[in-house]
């Protein structure tokens, strides 16, 4: 089993004072190599660890202070996201070779940062497909934001979509959030049709760095005895998100022309804290675009380009910069 020699190789290669060449000159390495000479996977594992060792050393070795060392270690591991095997190897080398030199506070911060680095998603997009009962035709949100949606997802997709059941504004928003090296959780389920919905949403909430909720006033009505998934998701992240930066990791975008529209809503009693949380935030408000208006389209895009996307990216930079 690779684990028989994996731990020994990690221990050897974690020595930050020795180069790869120097490690391979040592008796312990030679004995290990001879012991597993017939194991075809040994050389593969050795090659992976040597590459990781070189990358870790390059990323951290010039740090002049312990805080710089911690920050560089965290930055490097963030950069390895997307390649879990390499990320985990590098983490093992850092833990064995660099972490012991850090203060207790730095070690704890690094360990907490590692838990975030392992998260599956940069953001979770929360939204609803609900609209007032008895409204004929398309979901009203698709009509109110028709030309923004078309501008983002294309006329063909708009025409072919089930505009009664689908929230195409959420689809358009997700497209704006899905920038290079930003991975999101977007689950366009048809509400109430999936017994696994709550488990999927719960797991994804627990594995996102930033929570983005597309707010519509219909969310504050009780959905006829069924689960209000938007409330469920907000409540989950409020419980799970820890740290002084929690508020910056919870973002709202309101599908309404201005804050007064939100304040005029009298929410169901259980939703008071949720509604209050959104109302108190300096959230972007999205003007409706039932008719094509290039200036409005540009203004909406800028709300995501200048506010929401930088906050998602910024969550990673803060994790680096705030290391003690």
C-alpha positions in Angstrom: 0.0 0.0 0.0 1.3 3.5 -0.8 0.6 4.5 2.7 3.4 2.2 3.9 5.9 4.6 2.4 3.9 7.7 1.9 4.2 8.9 5.5 7.9 8.2 5.5 8.4 10.2 2.3 6.4 13.1 3.6 8.5 13.1 6.8 11.8 13.1 4.7 10.7 15.6 2.2 9.2 18.0 4.7 12.7 19.0 5.9 12.7 22.6 4.6 16.5 22.8 5.1 17.3 20.1 2.6 16.9 20.1 -1.2 15.5 17.1 -3.1 19.0 16.1 -4.1 20.3 16.3 -0.5 17.4 14.2 0.8 18.1 11.5 -1.9 21.7 11.3 -0.7 20.6 10.2 2.8 20.7 6.7 4.1 17.1 6.8 5.2 15.9 7.6 1.7 18.2 4.9 0.2 16.9 2.3 2.6 13.3 3.2 1.8 13.9 3.1 -1.9 15.5 -0.3 -1.7 12.7 -1.6 0.5 10.1 -0.7 -2.1 12.1 -1.1 -5.2 9.6 -3.7 -6.6 6.6 -1.5 -5.9 5.5 0.1 -9.1 3.7 2.8 -7.3 6.6 3.9 -5.2 8.3 5.9 -8.0 5.0 7.6 -8.9 4.4 8.6 -5.4 8.0 9.8 -5.0 7.6 11.9 -8.2 4.5 13.6 -6.9 6.0 14.4 -3.5 9.2 15.7 -5.1 7.2 18.1 -7.3 5.1 19.2 -4.3 8.3 19.7 -2.2 9.8 21.9 -4.8 6.7 24.0 -5.2 6.2 24.4 -1.5 9.8 25.4 -1.0 9.7 27.9 -3.8 6.5 29.4 -2.4 7.6 29.8 1.2 11.4 29.6 1.5 12.1 33.4 1.0 9.7 34.4 3.8 11.6 36.6 6.3 9.1 36.4 9.1 6.7 33.8 10.5 3.6 35.8 9.6 4.9 36.0 6.0 5.5 32.3 6.0 2.0 31.6 7.2 0.5 33.9 4.6 2.5 32.4 1.8 1.5 28.9 2.9 -2.2 29.8 2.8 -1.9 31.6 -0.5 -0.1 28.7 -2.1 -2.7 26.2 -0.9 -5.5 28.4 -2.3 -3.7 28.4 -5.6 -3.7 24.6 -5.7 -7.5 24.4 -5.4 -8.8 22.4 -8.3 -6.1 19.7 -7.9 -7.1 18.0 -4.6 -4.3 15.4 -4.7 -1.5 17.9 -5.1 -3.2 20.3 -2.6 -3.3 17.6 0.0 0.3 16.6 -0.6 1.4 20.2 -0.2 -0.6 20.6 2.9 1.0 17.6 4.5 4.5 18.9 3.7 3.7 22.3 5.1 2.2 20.8 8.3 5.3 18.6 8.8 7.9 21.1 7.7 6.8 24.6 8.5 3.8 24.6 10.9 5.9 23.5 13.9 7.9 26.8 13.7 4.8 28.9 14.0 3.2 30.3 17.2 0.1 28.6 18.6 -2.1 31.4 17.2 -0.5 31.1 13.8 -1.0 27.3 13.8 -4.7 27.7 14.7 -5.3 30.3 12.1 -3.6 28.1 9.5 -5.7 25.1 10.5 -8.9 27.1 10.3 -7.8 28.5 6.9 -7.2 24.9 5.7 -10.8 24.0 6.5 -11.9 26.8 4.2 -9.4 26.0 1.5 -10.9 22.5 1.3 -14.4 23.9 0.6 -15.9 22.7 -2.7 -17.4 26.1 -3.8 -16.4 29.7 -3.9 -20.0 30.7 -3.7 -23.5 29.3 -3.2 -26.3 31.0 -5.1 -29.6 30.9 -3.2 -32.8 31.8 -5.1 -36.5 30.9 -5.4 -38.7 29.7 -8.2 -41.8 30.8 -6.3 -44.2 33.5 -7.3 -47.7 34.6 -6.2 -50.4 32.0 -6.6 -52.9 32.6 -9.4 -50.5 34.6 -11.6 -51.0 33.3 -15.2 -48.2 32.8 -17.7 -44.5 33.2 -17.0 -42.9 33.6 -13.6 -43.1 37.4 -13.1 -39.4 37.7 -12.4 -38.7 36.5 -15.9 -41.0 39.2 -17.3 -39.6 42.0 -15.1 -36.0 41.2 -16.0 -36.6 39.9 -19.5 -34.1 42.0 -21.3 -31.3 41.6 -18.7 -31.9 37.8 -18.9 -31.8 37.8 -22.7 -28.6 39.9 -22.7 -26.9 37.4 -20.4 -28.2 34.0 -21.5 -29.3 34.6 -25.1 -32.6 34.8 -26.8 -32.6 31.1 -27.8 -32.2 29.9 -24.2 -34.9 32.4 -23.1 -37.4 31.2 -25.7 -36.8 27.5 -25.0 -36.8 27.7 -21.2 -39.8 26.8 -19.1 -40.4 30.4 -18.1 -43.2 29.4 -15.7 -41.1 27.0 -13.5 -37.6 28.4 -14.0 -36.1 31.5 -12.5 -34.0 32.8 -15.4 -32.9 35.8 -13.5 -31.0 33.4 -11.2 -29.5 31.7 -14.2 -28.3 35.1 -15.6 -26.9 36.0 -12.2 -25.0 32.7 -11.9 -23.5 33.4 -15.3 -22.1 36.7 -14.1 -20.7 35.1 -10.9 -19.1 32.2 -12.8 -15.7 34.0 -13.4 -12.4 32.3 -14.1 -11.3 30.3 -11.1 -14.6 30.9 -9.3 -16.7 27.8 -8.8 -20.3 28.1 -7.6 -23.1 25.9 -6.5 -26.2 26.6 -8.6 -29.0 24.2 -8.2 -31.9 25.0 -10.5 -34.3 22.4 -9.0 -38.0 22.6 -9.5 -39.2 23.3 -6.0 -40.8 20.4 -4.0 -40.0 17.7 -6.6 -36.8 16.3 -5.0 -36.7 14.3 -1.8 -33.0 14.9 -1.6 -33.2 18.7 -2.0 -32.6 19.6 1.7 -29.6 17.3 2.0 -28.1 18.7 -1.2 -28.6 22.2 -0.1 -27.3 21.6 3.4 -24.1 20.0 2.2 -23.5 22.7 -0.4 -24.1 25.5 2.2 -21.6 23.8 4.5 -19.0 23.7 1.6 -19.1 27.3 0.3 -16.9 30.2 1.1 -19.5 32.9 0.3 -23.3 32.7 0.4 -25.1 34.9 -2.3 -28.8 35.1 -2.0 -30.9 36.6 -4.8 -33.8 38.1 -2.8 -37.4 38.5 -4.0 -40.2 39.7 -1.8 -42.2 36.4 -2.4 -39.6 34.7 -0.2 -41.1 36.2 2.9 -44.4 34.5 2.4 -45.1 31.1 3.9 -45.0 28.6 1.0 -48.2 26.7 2.0 -46.7 24.5 4.6 -43.7 23.4 2.4 -40.1 24.1 3.0 -38.9 27.7 2.3 -35.6 26.7 0.9 -34.2 30.3 0.8 -34.9 30.6 4.5 -33.5 27.1 5.1 -30.3 28.1 3.3 -29.9 31.5 5.1 -30.5 29.8 8.4 -27.9 27.2 7.7 -25.1 29.5 6.8 -25.9 31.8 9.8 -25.4 28.7 11.9 -22.3 27.3 10.1 -20.3 30.3 9.2 -17.8 31.2 11.9 -15.3 34.0 12.3 -15.2 37.7 12.4 -15.7 38.0 8.7 -19.0 36.1 8.7 -21.0 39.2 7.5 -18.7 39.7 4.6 -19.3 36.1 3.5 -23.1 36.5 3.4 -24.2 38.7 0.4 -27.6 39.7 -0.8 -28.7 40.9 -4.2 -32.3 42.3 -4.2 -34.5 41.9 -7.2 -36.3 45.2 -6.6 -35.7 48.8 -7.8 -34.9 50.1 -4.3 -34.8 49.4 -0.6 -38.2 50.8 0.1 -39.8 47.9 -1.8 -38.1 45.5 0.7 -39.0 47.6 3.7 -42.7 47.6 2.6 -42.8 43.9 3.0 -44.4 42.5 6.2 -42.7 39.1 6.5 -44.1 36.0 8.1 -43.2 36.1 11.8 -40.5 33.4 11.6 -38.7 35.4 8.9 -38.3 38.7 10.8 -34.6 38.2 11.6 -33.9 37.1 8.0 -35.8 40.0 6.5 -34.1 42.4 9.0 -30.7 41.1 8.1 -31.2 41.8 4.4 -32.8 45.2 5.1 -29.8 46.3 7.2 -27.2 45.3 4.5 -26.0 47.7 1.9 -27.1 45.3 -0.8 -27.2 46.0 -4.5 -30.8 46.5 -5.8 -31.6 45.5 -9.4 -33.8 47.8 -11.4 -36.3 45.9 -13.6 -35.7 45.7 -17.3 -39.0 44.7 -19.0 -37.9 46.7 -22.0 -34.4 47.0 -23.5 -32.4 49.7 -21.9 -28.6 49.5 -22.4 -27.8 51.9 -19.6 -29.8 49.8 -17.1 -28.2 46.6 -18.4 -24.7 48.1 -17.9 -25.6 49.3 -14.4 -26.8 45.9 -13.3 -23.6 44.2 -14.7 -21.5 46.7 -12.8 -23.2 45.8 -9.5 -21.8 42.3 -10.0 -18.5 43.3 -11.5 -17.8 46.0 -8.9 -19.4 44.6 -5.7 -20.4 40.9 -5.7 -17.5 39.2 -7.6 -14.8 41.3 -5.8 -16.3 40.2 -2.5 -16.1 36.6 -3.5 -12.5 36.9 -4.6 -11.8 39.1 -1.6 -12.8 36.4 0.9 -9.7 34.5 -0.3 -7.4 37.5 -0.1 -8.7 38.3 3.4 -7.9 34.8 4.5 -4.3 35.4 3.4 -3.9 38.9 4.7 -5.4 38.4 8.1 -3.0 35.7 9.2 -1.3 36.7 12.5 
